[in-house]
Amino acid sequence: MQNLDLEKAVNAWSPLASALFVPHSEEELDRIVALLDELIDEVGEDETHPLASLMEVLSVLIEHYEAAHVPELASAEHPQVHNAENDRWVKRESETGKLIDHGEDRGPIKEERKAK
């Protein structure tokens, strides 16, 4: 196990803390989804991109919130998340959290239901 240099961690974490957190409300969830959507635009499907693991972390945070607050999505094989800022949808594998699709149009991907 690597030793964590706490001083370096504090310096690195401070600028990220306002954007990367466990969401506890729909407003906070929307912020996390918006960040994930920006990362999808930047990273795409490049699993070697330095920010690819951040996309996975955000997906897990979103899935955790949905499991607790949106029961009909908790058991879905490919849950979707709506980004209210740009009206786009993101779909991911529920077991791994891996992003598998994002909507190009303004509606849910395929026929899955909108979470609200």
N, C-alpha and C positions, 0 to 999 in steps of 0.2 A: 504494500500500500504506500502511495506517495505521501510524503509529509506536506501539509498545506501551510504555506507561509501566510499566516493570518494578516499581516500588514499588507501584503500584496493583494490578498483576497478582498480586504476592505476597500482598498483603492480601486480595484477593478469592479467591485460590486456596487459601490455608491452611485455611479452614473446609470447603472442598469436597474436598480431597485424600483424606480418609479414605472418602469415598463414591463418588468418581469416579476410576477407575483401570483399567488394563488387567488383566483377571483372568488369573491363572496357575494356578488350581486350581478344582475344582468348588465348593468353599466360597466362594471369591471370586466365581465366576460366579453362584452363588445370591444373593449380596448385590447384584450388579448387576441381576439379574432382579427381585429384590424392589423395588429402587428404580424400575425401569422400570414395574413393575406399579402402584406408587403414583402415578407420573406419569400413567399411562393413566387411572386413576381420577379424577385432578384435571383433566387436559387434555382427555381424550377424543379426538375427531377434529378439534379446533380447531387448524388449522395456523397460525393467527395468534397463538396463546397464546405468551407469552414463554418458556415452557419446552418448546415443541414441538421446537426444535432440539436440546435436551438429550435428548429421547426418541430422536431420530435418532442422536445420538452413542452413546447406550447400546446401541441396536440394532446399530450397526456393531461395537462392542466385543464384544457377544455373538456376532455372526456370525463375527468373527475367531477367537474362542475355539473355537466349534463347528467351523470349518473345519480347525483344527489338531488338535482332540481328539475330534471326533465325525464321522468321515468319511462316514457314511451320510446326514448332514444337509447336508454341504457342497455336494452337488449338487442338493438338493431345491429345487423352484421356490418353495415357500412354507414355509421351515423354521419349526419351533415351538420355544418355550422353555418349560420348566416352572418355575413359582415354587413351591418346596417349602414356603415359609412359609404360603401360603394355598391351595395346591393348585390354582392356576389356570394356564392356558396362554395364550401370546401367539404369534400368527402374524404374519409379516412378509414382504414382497416381498424375495426374495434379492438382486436386482440393485440396488435402491435403499435397502434397509433400512427402508423405510416400513412402519409398522404397518398391517396390513390387517384384523386381527380379534383379539379376545381372548375366551377361553372364559368363559361364564357358569356352566357346570356344572363338575364336578370331574374331567372326563376330557379327553383330547386333543381338539382341534378336528377335527371330521370323522373320517376314518379314518387320519390320519398317525400314524406310529410315535413312541413316546416315546423321547427321547434319554437313554441311561444307559450 
